[in-house]
Amino acid sequence: MHEFILYSRLGRTDSNWTNLRDAGRLDITVECAVAALFLSHAIRKDAVFHTILNGPPNPPLHLQINGETLHNIRTDQQTWTQILHKVLSGKLHPGISLSKMSFETLVKAKAKHSQIYVLEEGGRDIAQTEIGDKPLFVLGDHVGLPKNVERFALRYGTKISLGKQAYLAATCIAILNYILDRK
Amino acid sequence: MHEFILYSRLGRTDSNWTNLRDAGRLDITVECAVAALFLSHAIRKDAVFHTILNGPPNPPLHLQINGETLHNIRTDQQTWTQILHKVLSGKLHPGISLSKMSFETLVKAKAKHSQIYVLEEGGRDIAQTEIGDKPLFVLGDHVGLPKNVERFALRYGTKISLGKQAYLAATCIAILNYILDRK
């Protein structure tokens, strides 16, 4: 089992929006969820994707998407627009849960059972890092992790990087899944 | 320099559509283009993304996106919806060109200067493959490459795979870029 947490600075915490991009870049959240959970014609049953949405009007919200129980889903953004709309309106979708929870509370709870890795430029090269058997990877959105958030996460985890390039968040997740697949 | 060709079975060859998914899964084309060309806050100047669109009403069309000259672009699908609409209406965008050309003609022309690799399950593991210095990777969309198209490409190239998992096309491209970055 492995997990990802995306820290979304501005992701909307209601359903009063019409497109993902203008909803505080929820398009990035969707791209990351798809990279985390989808194979070709299959869902990764052993992966869990979390995001903490810190945008208006009701932050922070914890959105959790569990590969083991996720159903009625496709990879395209139209489908995800409908699903996020539904879930952020308080309705249910199989495999997705929403709760009032901060990044700090989530990381602290996860640290009891998982090994936490914080993706940052300048972190230790993942090729030189021993990855635990229950890893949880923390990533920022296009603006990166706020300094105080990164500091908090590093109390519980290790700073790693994927090398010299700075990748899009969804690309980082695709690469991390690949590295775990090849282990 | 490295290149990708996505063979799109059904991608629309006009601009009479309102969303990418319903335009013969042009959303997959966009996800692949973003994975091929974008770093975080930067464009890969040394990458070129091609797709051959084989959907109605005017197939085949060759859409080429050149990282070196691509401008006025973002990663989100709203932006790409507008750009593909524009280009498929015959208007211009910096770094993108459109022409009437088949997959076979493109592959044959590229084979003169590039090393061609066809991504398929059951191909030789990329970890055991020496990748040339001017690689071109051929991928299918969610349905995969048609048999006759694969056969044609293999006259000029080598069948490789990324391991035991079958990944989404955009994930394959993200992984390939990563493997090239780490070389």
Interface residues (C-beta under 8 A of the other chain):
Chain A: N19 L20 R21 R25 D27 E31 V34 A35 F38 L39 S40 H41 A42 T75 D76 Q77 Q78 T79 A127 H142 L162 G163 K164 Q165 A166 Y167 L168 A169 A170 T171 A174 I175 N177 Y178 D181 R182
Chain B: N19 L20 R21 R25 D27 E31 V34 A35 F38 L39 S40 H41 A42 T75 D76 Q77 Q78 T79 A127 H142 L162 G163 K164 Q165 A166 Y167 L168 A169 A170 T171 A174 I175 N177 Y178 D181 R182
